[in-house]
Amino acid sequence: MNILVINGSPKGERSNSYQLTKAFLEGMKQGVFEEDKDKEVTVEEFLVNRLDIKPCLGCFNCWNKTPGKCCIIDDMEKVIEKLLWADITIWSFPLYYYTVPGSLKNLIDRQLPMELPFMVEREDGVGNGSHPSRYDMSGKKTVVISTCGFYTAEGNYDGVRSLFDHMCEKNKYTTIFCGQGELFRVPELSKRTGEYLEWVKRAGKEYVKGGIRKETQQELDKLLYPKEVFERMADASWGIEKESGKREPEALLFTRQMAALYCKESYSGKDQVLEMYYTDLDECYQVIMGKEGSEVLTDGFQPATTRIETPFGVWRSIAMGEIRGDEALMKQLYKVKGDFSLMLNWDSYFGGGKAAEKKETQEGKEGENNKKTNMNLMLIPWIVFWVAAAINPFAGSLISIFTCAVVPLFFFRNKKTIYDILSGSLVTGLSIAVLMGGSVRLLIPLSYLAFGVMWIVTCLVKIPLTANYSMNSYGGEEALKNPLFIKTNRILTFIWGILYLLTPIWTYFIMGTQIGYLTGAVNSVLPVLMGLFTLWFQKWYPAKVARGN
């Protein structure tokens, strides 16, 4: 497969459009490899701004005096050779004044030698009259990839579409037109633009396998950010104060762009004041997050709800994705004072509206990847055994076995963990031991011991037990990459494990008294108190670390 890329951007390889083109090419190569590992893919690229291509003279020598050959001696001759060589031609360029850049238009004009002078009628209804190709171009494909500086591509590519309709015939070429193209050069937005590039890569893979799927095209047509957010970021990116026209400090520019990403749909019911103090620059700004949007203050400050004290370079590296914010916090590279809940919900506040959209998309999907873990499915077999077996060993054990058999039925809606499976197996084994005549006074304390050991052992593995369940409230599996989240859960898992390692001691003695049948009820008091402690600790400990303590 021969692929020709014509990069028509004056910026060459630094072009935003070219980022999309590279992703598309990568997907194409991957798709070809998956279809046929032995099939070769050869890619040739032309950077138009490095070519010597003069404007067409309109002399028509290529039609009558020297058919098929231009009288101008420059690089266009080798471009035509590669156009004839290519199986797929990718035209990559930014939108310039609603059409292609001037240098690329020169190249397009100079394709005249590839056509014959005779008049023919078009079958696709485009224009009135046409010229037939001098060469057999059947089977050749065309892809047009372009970005523009408007918030949307819709309605801004009429000129480009008309041009390529005439060149390639209507509906005979594939397009990827992306608005908000300037955002691809902003490192701080690489997370969102990276997501889009992944969709472009997928489109490339699908293209060589038969065509871009409808679902993928819909993702490509989506806005990177809502119109209001994009326009605020675009205005802030110039770094010029609107009223005075003076150049603003880099840290203020950065703060304004961050504020532009504020999603007002996350408004908590009262205004929040985020204070950014850049310690190395000794510059301080406030972001007021209200019902109608955000505002940046450079003076006249209000009492801060949350204050972040950070070197400017550190926070910028976090925004660029060079370092995770939670890792930087654990390393004490910055501090957070005041309400820490803002940090826990950062993506909701500063996701530019994409967090809510992502949540809706996930909620609309079905399948294993969208299932959530549920700690109740792990706890219920134990609780039933502790309560029922203490009241009536025989009936309680049967009920426990039945419970262990029913719980897996809920896995079609919930994601199972190793602890759900292990709990069901242990409780079933203990219940069978009771039915076979085992001492309830020994087996129930032993069950608490087994439960406690399970918790303690997970403190030694990468993901402690509680993290597998509490992650649902902190962004799902993404939370498992957060070292502060893991450390918080490791401490909680250890404390819960110690509680259940001690529980067998008093359980054994209670089982020997007249109220032995109430063992399960008595042992439920401390877990309730521990549950309240857990809710408090999950908020207190991260905030303590964030303050630098």
PERAZI-V263238 format. One record per residue. N is the residue number from 1. OMEGA is omega as a letter, one per 30 degrees, with the letter a starting at -180 (999 if undefined). NEAR is the number of other ideal C-beta (glycine too) atoms within 10 Angstrom. Layout:
# PERAZI-V263238
<<N	OMEGA	NEAR> <N	OMEGA	NEAR>>
This chain:
# PERAZI-V263238
<<1	l	15> <2	a	15> <3	l	21> <4	l	22> <5	l	23> <6	a	23> <7	a	24> <8	a	27> <9	l	25> <10	l	17> <11	l	15> <12	a	13> <13	l	11> <14	a	10> <15	l	26> <16	l	22> <17	a	25> <18	l	25> <19	l	22> <20	a	28> <21	l	26> <22	l	19> <23	l	22> <24	l	26> <25	l	24> <26	l	15> <27	l	24> <28	a	25> <29	l	18> <30	l	16> <31	l	20> <32	a	19> <33	l	14> <34	a	11> <35	a	12> <36	a	9> <37	a	7> <38	a	5> <39	a	10> <40	l	8> <41	l	17> <42	a	11> <43	l	15> <44	a	14> <45	l	16> <46	l	19> <47	a	18> <48	a	24> <49	l	16> <50	a	10> <51	l	16> <52	a	9> <53	a	19> <54	l	13> <55	l	12> <56	a	20> <57	a	13> <58	a	8> <59	l	13> <60	l	12> <61	a	16> <62	l	23> <63	a	17> <64	a	9> <65	l	10> <66	a	11> <67	l	12> <68	a	13> <69	a	13> <70	l	20> <71	l	12> <72	l	17> <73	l	10> <74	a	13> <75	a	15> <76	a	22> <77	a	13> <78	l	12> <79	l	19> <80	l	18> <81	a	10> <82	l	16> <83	l	18> <84	l	14> <85	a	13> <86	l	21> <87	l	13> <88	l	20> <89	l	21> <90	l	24> <91	a	27> <92	a	28> <93	l	26> <94	l	21> <95	l	23> <96	l	20> <97	l	8> <98	l	12> <99	a	16> <100	l	25> <101	a	20> <102	a	13> <103	l	18> <104	l	23> <105	l	18> <106	a	18> <107	l	23> <108	l	16> <109	a	14> <110	l	23> <111	a	17> <112	l	19> <113	a	19> <114	a	16> <115	l	16> <116	a	14> <117	a	13> <118	a	9> <119	l	9> <120	l	10> <121	l	8> <122	l	14> <123	a	9> <124	l	13> <125	l	10> <126	l	15> <127	l	11> <128	a	7> <129	a	8> <130	l	17> <131	a	14> <132	l	11> <133	l	13> <134	a	17> <135	l	14> <136	a	8> <137	a	12> <138	a	6> <139	l	6> <140	a	19> <141	a	16> <142	l	19> <143	l	23> <144	a	22> <145	a	27> <146	l	27> <147	l	27> <148	a	22> <149	l	16> <150	a	20> <151	l	19> <152	l	17> <153	a	22> <154	l	11> <155	a	8> <156	a	17> <157	a	21> <158	a	10> <159	a	14> <160	l	22> <161	l	14> <162	l	14> <163	a	17> <164	l	20> <165	l	18> <166	a	14> <167	a	15> <168	a	20> <169	a	16> <170	l	16> <171	l	9> <172	l	13> <173	a	17> <174	a	19> <175	l	18> <176	l	26> <177	a	22> <178	l	27> <179	l	24> <180	a	27> <181	a	23> <182	a	18> <183	a	24> <184	l	22> <185	a	14> <186	a	16> <187	a	12> <188	a	19> <189	a	22> <190	l	16> <191	a	13> <192	a	19> <193	l	21> <194	l	12> <195	a	13> <196	a	20> <197	l	20> <198	l	13> <199	l	21> <200	l	24> <201	l	21> <202	l	21> <203	l	26> <204	l	29> <205	a	21> <206	a	18> <207	a	21> <208	l	22> <209	l	15> <210	l	9> <211	a	12> <212	a	23> <213	a	14> <214	a	7> <215	l	10> <216	l	18> <217	l	16> <218	l	10> <219	l	16> <220	a	18> <221	a	14> <222	l	12> <223	l	19> <224	l	22> <225	l	23> <226	a	16> <227	a	14> <228	a	14> <229	a	23> <230	a	23> <231	l	15> <232	l	21> <233	a	24> <234	l	17> <235	a	13> <236	a	21> <237	a	16> <238	l	11> <239	a	15> <240	l	14> <241	a	12> <242	a	8> <243	a	6> <244	a	8> <245	a	7> <246	l	8> <247	a	11> <248	l	17> <249	a	15> <250	a	14> <251	l	18> <252	l	19> <253	a	16> <254	a	21> <255	l	26> <256	l	21> <257	l	21> <258	l	21> <259	l	23> <260	a	23> <261	a	22> <262	l	25> <263	a	23> <264	l	15> <265	l	12> <266	a	17> <267	a	16> <268	a	15> <269	l	6> <270	a	9> <271	l	14> <272	a	22> <273	l	20> <274	l	26> <275	l	20> <276	l	24> <277	l	18> <278	a	25> <279	a	15> <280	l	11> <281	a	14> <282	l	7> <283	a	16> <284	l	19> <285	l	22> <286	l	24> <287	l	21> <288	a	18> <289	a	25> <290	a	14> <291	a	10> <292	a	7> <293	a	16> <294	l	22> <295	l	14> <296	l	18> <297	l	15> <298	l	14> <299	a	7> <300	a	6> <301	l	13> <302	l	11> <303	a	8> <304	l	18> <305	l	19> <306	l	20> <307	l	17> <308	l	21> <309	a	16> <310	l	21> <311	a	14> <312	a	18> <313	l	13> <314	a	19> <315	l	23> <316	l	17> <317	l	18> <318	a	20> <319	a	21> <320	l	14> <321	l	14> <322	l	13> <323	l	15> <324	a	14> <325	a	20> <326	l	22> <327	l	14> <328	l	17> <329	l	23> <330	l	16> <331	l	11> <332	l	11> <333	l	17> <334	a	20> <335	l	17> <336	l	20> <337	l	16> <338	a	20> <339	a	17> <340	a	18> <341	l	15> <342	a	20> <343	a	20> <344	a	20> <345	a	15> <346	a	14> <347	l	17> <348	a	16> <349	a	22> <350	l	21> <351	l	23> <352	l	24> <353	a	20> <354	a	21> <355	l	19> <356	l	14> <357	l	15> <358	l	13> <359	l	12> <360	l	10> <361	a	12> <362	a	11> <363	a	9> <364	a	8> <365	l	9> <366	l	8> <367	a	6> <368	a	8> <369	a	10> <370	l	13> <371	l	14> <372	l	12> <373	a	21> <374	a	19> <375	l	16> <376	a	13> <377	l	21> <378	a	24> <379	a	16> <380	l	21> <381	l	25> <382	a	23> <383	l	17> <384	l	22> <385	a	29> <386	a	23> <387	a	19> <388	a	19> <389	l	27> <390	a	24> <391	a	15> <392	a	13> <393	a	20> <394	a	11> <395	a	11> <396	l	23> <397	l	26> <398	l	16> <399	a	18> <400	l	28> <401	l	22> <402	l	12> <403	l	20> <404	l	21> <405	a	12> <406	a	12> <407	a	22> <408	l	13> <409	a	8> <410	a	14> <411	l	15> <412	l	8> <413	a	9> <414	l	15> <415	a	17> <416	l	17> <417	l	18> <418	a	12> <419	l	20> <420	a	26> <421	a	14> <422	l	13> <423	l	23> <424	a	23> <425	a	12> <426	a	18> <427	l	27> <428	l	18> <429	l	14> <430	a	24> <431	l	28> <432	l	13> <433	l	17> <434	a	23> <435	a	14> <436	l	8> <437	l	7> <438	a	16> <439	l	13> <440	a	21> <441	l	18> <442	a	14> <443	l	20> <444	l	28> <445	l	21> <446	l	17> <447	l	26> <448	l	23> <449	l	17> <450	l	19> <451	l	25> <452	l	19> <453	l	13> <454	l	20> <455	a	22> <456	a	18> <457	a	13> <458	l	22> <459	a	18> <460	a	9> <461	a	10> <462	a	8> <463	l	16> <464	a	25> <465	a	26> <466	a	25> <467	l	23> <468	a	22> <469	a	20> <470	l	20> <471	a	21> <472	a	15> <473	a	11> <474	l	17> <475	l	18> <476	a	14> <477	l	13> <478	a	11> <479	a	19> <480	l	16> <481	a	12> <482	a	23> <483	l	14> <484	l	19> <485	a	21> <486	a	19> <487	l	17> <488	a	24> <489	l	28> <490	l	19> <491	a	15> <492	l	23> <493	l	24> <494	a	18> <495	l	16> <496	l	23> <497	l	22> <498	l	13> <499	a	18> <500	l	23> <501	l	16> <502	a	14> <503	a	22> <504	a	21> <505	a	12> <506	l	15> <507	a	24> <508	a	16> <509	l	12> <510	a	19> <511	a	20> <512	a	9> <513	a	10> <514	l	6> <515	a	11> <516	a	17> <517	l	17> <518	a	14> <519	a	26> <520	a	20> <521	l	13> <522	a	14> <523	l	22> <524	a	12> <525	a	9> <526	l	14> <527	l	16> <528	l	9> <529	l	10> <530	l	16> <531	l	11> <532	l	10> <533	a	14> <534	l	17> <535	l	10> <536	a	10> <537	a	16> <538	l	18> <539	a	13> <540	a	13> <541	l	17> <542	l	22> <543	l	17> <544	l	12> <545	a	20> <546	l	22> <547	l	13> <548	l	12> <549	999	8>>
